[in-house]
């Protein structure tokens, strides 16, 4: 991967939302790199080194609906862990999977 290919990959996020925070891009990349594009929210929080509220805020930005009813990027969806309903998991949706494939093509 070159810096130029990384710049092109970041431009993809800018095209989706020119105000997309770097933490939100990082959050997407951690989800997309997880096994089966699916990760426990707690594991995502640990990987990002953030508190749960920051992780939730970034996941909301990537979801269909962001805070205050604003539209999100609609790249991921959350669901309750079928093994323990107290916890949530997050996974790429179809649009998120397409973005992942596009980024892989750009980066190589």
C-alpha positions, 0 to 999 in steps of 0.5 A, spaced: 500 500 500 502 506 498 500 513 501 497 515 494 493 509 494 491 511 502 489 518 500 484 515 494 481 510 499 480 516 504 477 520 498 472 515 498 469 517 505 470 524 503 465 523 497 460 519 502 460 525 507 466 531 507 465 532 514 466 524 516 471 524 522 477 520 522 475 516 528 469 514 524 473 511 518 477 508 523 471 504 526 469 502 519 476 499 518 476 495 524 469 492 523 471 491 515 477 487 518 473 483 523 472 476 521 465 475 517 465 483 517 462 482 524 464 484 531 462 485 538 461 492 540 466 491 546 471 488 542 470 494 537 471 499 543 477 495 545 481 495 538 479 503 538 481 505 545 475 509 546 470 509 551 463 506 549 460 512 548 465 514 543 464 507 540 457 508 539 457 515 536 462 512 531 457 506 530 451 511 529 455 515 524 456 509 520 449 506 521 442 508 517 440 513 522 445 518 526 444 522 532 438 527 532 435 523 527 440 525 522 441 520 516 448 516 517 452 513 512 448 507 512 454 502 512 453 498 518 447 495 522 447 493 529 443 487 533 443 484 539 448 478 540 444 472 540 448 468 545 447 474 550 442 479 549 445 484 553 450 486 548 450 488 541 454 486 535 455 490 529 456 488 522 457 491 515 450 491 511 450 490 503 452 497 502 458 497 507 460 490 504 461 494 497 465 499 500 469 494 503 470 491 496 472 498 493 477 500 498 480 493 497 481 494 490 483 501 491 489 499 496 491 493 493 
